[in-house]
């Protein structure tokens, strides 16, 4: 989605691709590993995928009011006030399963279990909902149009 938005002139970053922004964190919020850390039952039981506060501030500042940060993190609600708007790219379980098929099986299970929770939280926080079950090109066009209308 990031590349599709960029091809439409949107300043977009994937949170998982910004070095140091997203990482595995323990219950205290200390970083225990980055995306190269292989999921294990122990890791998933004791850690969460989170964002680093200072880097969120930096990235949001660099993106500016018209930029887009794509991604989710368990602690994203700690930073929600730094964003002008939230957009939920809503998926059904089958579409999500297809889109994360190449990921580690344990991580896929965690993603599947978190889908209804994250989507409900996004709605509670007033996110604009985009039907992301559509072809990614269509979703990118709709999202870019939404961003353009919001300026």
C-alpha positions in Angstrom: 0.0 0.0 0.0 2.9 2.3 0.8 4.3 2.1 -2.7 0.9 2.5 -4.3 0.2 5.6 -2.3 3.7 7.0 -3.2 3.0 6.4 -6.9 0.0 8.7 -6.4 2.1 11.5 -4.9 1.3 10.8 -1.3 4.1 11.0 1.3 3.8 7.6 2.9 5.9 5.4 5.2 5.3 1.9 6.4 6.0 1.9 10.2 7.5 -1.5 9.9 10.1 -0.3 7.4 11.3 2.8 9.4 14.5 1.7 11.2 13.9 1.6 15.0 10.2 2.7 14.8 8.5 -0.7 15.2 10.0 -3.4 17.4 9.2 -6.3 19.7 8.8 -4.8 23.2 8.4 -6.4 26.6 5.7 -5.4 29.1 7.8 -2.5 30.3 8.1 -1.1 26.8 11.8 -2.0 26.4 12.8 -3.1 22.9 13.8 -6.8 22.8 14.1 -7.2 19.1 13.3 -5.9 15.6 11.3 -7.4 12.8 14.1 -9.9 12.1 13.3 -11.7 15.4 11.6 -15.0 14.7 8.2 -15.3 16.5 8.1 -18.0 19.1 5.3 -18.9 21.6 7.5 -17.4 24.3 8.0 -14.1 22.4 4.3 -13.8 21.6 3.3 -14.6 25.2 5.6 -12.0 26.8 6.1 -9.3 24.1 4.1 -7.0 21.8 4.8 -5.3 18.5 5.1 -1.6 19.4 6.2 1.8 18.3 9.0 3.9 19.8 7.6 7.2 21.1 10.5 9.4 20.2 10.6 8.0 16.7 6.9 8.4 16.3 7.3 12.1 17.0 10.2 12.4 14.6 8.4 10.5 11.7 5.2 12.4 12.1 7.1 15.6 12.1 8.9 14.6 8.9 5.8 13.5 7.2 3.9 16.7 7.9 0.2 17.2 7.9 -0.2 15.6 4.4 1.8 12.5 5.2 0.7 9.0 5.9 2.1 6.4 8.4 0.8 3.0 7.6 0.9 0.2 10.1 -0.4 -0.9 13.5 1.1 -1.5 16.9 -0.3 -2.6 20.2 0.7 0.7 21.8 -0.4 2.9 18.9 -3.1 4.4 21.2 -0.3 6.1 23.2 0.4 8.2 20.1 -3.1 8.7 18.6 -3.2 12.4 19.5 -0.2 13.0 17.2 -2.3 12.2 14.1 -4.7 14.5 12.3 -6.9 11.5 11.3 -7.1 7.8 11.5 -8.1 5.5 8.7 -9.0 1.9 9.1 -8.2 -0.3 6.1 -10.9 -2.8 7.0 -10.3 -6.4 6.1 -12.3 -9.5 6.5 -10.5 -12.6 8.0 -10.1 -14.3 4.6 -8.6 -11.3 2.9 -6.2 -10.7 5.8 -5.2 -14.4 5.8 -4.4 -14.1 2.1 -2.3 -10.9 2.6 -0.2 -12.3 5.4 0.2 -15.8 4.0 4.0 -15.4 3.6 4.5 -14.5 7.3 5.5 -16.9 10.1 2.5 -19.2 11.1 2.7 -18.0 14.8 2.6 -14.4 13.7 -0.3 -15.1 11.3 -2.3 -16.6 14.2 -1.6 -13.5 16.3 -2.6 -11.2 13.5 -5.8 -13.2 13.0 -6.7 -13.0 16.7 -6.1 -9.3 16.8 -8.1 -8.4 13.7 -11.5 -7.9 15.3 -10.0 -6.2 18.4 -7.9 -3.7 16.4 -10.8 -2.9 14.0 -13.1 -2.3 16.9 -10.6 0.0 18.6 -10.0 2.0 15.4 -13.8 2.5 15.1 -14.0 3.6 18.7 -11.3 6.2 18.0 -13.3 7.6 15.1 -11.3 6.1 12.2 -12.6 6.7 8.7 -13.3 3.2 7.3 -12.0 2.1 3.8 -13.0 -1.3 2.4 -9.6 -2.9 2.0 -11.0 -6.2 0.7 -11.0 -4.5 -2.7 -8.1 -4.7 -5.1 -5.1 -2.9 -3.6 -5.0 -0.4 -6.5 -8.7 0.5 -5.8 -7.9 0.9 -2.1 -5.0 3.2 -2.8 -7.1 5.3 -5.1 -9.8 5.6 -2.5 -7.3 6.4 0.3 -5.5 9.0 -1.9 -8.8 10.6 -2.7 -9.8 10.7 1.0 -6.5 12.3 1.9 -6.9 14.9 -0.9 -10.5 15.8 0.2 -9.2 16.2 3.8 -6.6 18.9 3.0 
